[in-house]
């Protein structure tokens, strides 16, 4: 039996969901209940203060009824049985759902309780133990260079419980996401302030949060090096994107651009490119919420769809998008498990989970050997989608010069990558074999934040930098 | 009442040196529309109690310190268990001593749209219909997506130092997408706005203007390589000055006492905020929580500090940091509370005089997100115009690159002002020397 550690109020309501669903289903052929609880902890240690604060929690119930045209929802705080029953009756009262018949695909029976595999479950550590681990890490960093003016260690623990019930589904899951973030702030003699950071993260336990001494020293060195950073001469460059930068390119191009709610809103150019070439044959792109340990992983989405991988681009050819219930229904396309909500107070949209370029065969050295003069983009800091225009904006915190096949000490910061998505993807001439995911938070425009991961291998490509 | 029970329980603790409890409740309506129909209608109720406690502790050297802890309580949850959790957490950390705010007079700040307050569902549905109707009057474009949220928020804050304050506010979020198609060519503009009052949205003008921008996207050329005057106005200028909810802004970051305490802000009171000479109009900025219907306005903030209009920068010199009680105590500064909205005084020149050719006007960025500490930016342009020789030529792509503070050190502001939710000030700015890389 999976121990979900469900919050007591949620566990108390779960047995009543069958009755609530049955009553709702009498009126609405599609009727579902989602119980959602998000909670967590943030520990921050810097040279001058410490903080332990609760991660702003949310806990509530979403009742959904669909007539094939409109999804009607009521979202209420908490898990009070009487309140949920009353709200469920109000939701369907006076509405006609009879003409709608949900596709058989949505009616497949599914049930199960799911929890991630963790070696060191944060639930088994006290707050004091977590605080001490953060203090220990902070102590390993703060005195490493006289130019360091502050070191911040931030531990973010995000726990999530969800129960989904419909007449064909009885699902429950516990998710655990951890992020340990280290920020090193340095100051030059002229008062200039610069900084760099590293983070460890995953949909896993504390076992993924270890920093080696080499990683810490490398972080301090790169922060100090930024004091001498130059602005890059704008132009087109041959460049090698580190896995995190590759992931951000992937996320902003064929991640957001293939969320099918954007197809429905005529906001995605990719809608016209199904089974057409959009990139180099070396390019394959996936979204996979079932990726073990991924920061964007889950067992089922907020609309009760069991997690499974989706291949978005296959050897340069765009195959399909990622869907939520509404857009898949309206567009008559197959579902994928990507219906996600920021929390119970928001609707579900088609959202990414873990989105990445598939690995290739080249080593980094082999890729560097192909670059006489170019840029190694070390670290991304942000990105923004443009699904209709297929423009791309990825901002990198810094990058290094590549000269004669070697990465030099010359550093540029910040660097913006821009271009037309198919041109950027077509320009990829080598794909690395080293592969990793990096955690992030993703918005739909400037809101609807959900945890995701993006990644891939090193990529050798051409793009405009500025 | 649950709030009274929480206060009673907190007053019964002898191990606390201070506490704050907030009862936060909101109700709202959300409508989402796709081209032919309403995708989703939602009613949302949220209620919770946020408890913050302060406890005396001691640091590693035995010096007196304080620790803070917090917890959120949902209706029906056990009060004593929740408070005990916060108190235990507070006992684990030792920070320099700080206090909680004491009562002070609260200003009356306009925060409520009374129509929305009475019936959020009807107001939101009416907004969607209004947007649809106005959009349909613009030939060549059509509305493909709309999202409208209307919310009522109430806060009741009580602390151990005697603050007992209540406030109510309304919040509106509007998004819409205008789409155009000619043959196989598709273009769109995406607009989002936050306000407290429906009357401040000015939807007719906004939609008409965005329709024009959408159609101009059919005519765009490649971006120019440009170094020279760049004009920003209205919403895009507001985003440049006040940042956004996702990312924040440079002024708020560098002007905060928390950043000063963390040594990420190099700014010093009494010194210029710029690293070089100022070639344009002098910069004066208020951090203002009293802007009528400002989206960052309030009567009191999360700690209970009353709203103020704080002179942050006057004639290029830093006058004050925006400081909550904690960092005000640490840095021996006045406690101003949360930053609020960004306000600038009117500039010396009429807007018409600022748009003299040649110049580039940027209408929309992909996302203007400068580095909040260094101020450096490299941001893609979704739509801009190169204006010279009497021709206004649209372009898309390319990046605006530069440094935020250097840009503000060489800018002219318009005498005409506007209100854009989180920004009140000149509605046109001419940055004299910015670079666009094509």
Interface residues (C-beta under 8 A of the other chain):
Chain A: X9 X46 X48 X49 X50 X51 X52 X53 X54 X56 X57 X58 X59 X60 X69 X70 X71 X72 X73 X74 X75 X76 X77 X78 X80 X127 X128 X131 X149 X150 X152 X185 X187 X191 X192 X193 X194 X195 X231 X234 X235 X264 X265 X266 X267 X269 X272 X326 X330 X345 X347 X381 X382 X384 X386 X388 X389 X391 X392 X393 X395 X413 X414 X415 X416 X418 X419 X420 X443 X445 X446 X447 X449 X464 X466
Chain B: X30 X32 X34 X35 X37 X38 X39 X40 X41 X42 X43 X44 X45 X46 X47 X48 X68 X69 X70 X71 X72 X74 X75 X76 X77 X88 X89 X92 X93 X94 X95 X96 X144 X145 X173 X175 X177 X179 X181 X184 X186 X187 X188 X190 X192 X217 X225 X244 X245 X246 X247 X261 X262 X263 X264 X265 X266 X366 X367 X369 X371 X373 X374 X376 X377 X378 X379 X380 X382 X396 X397 X398 X399 X401 X437
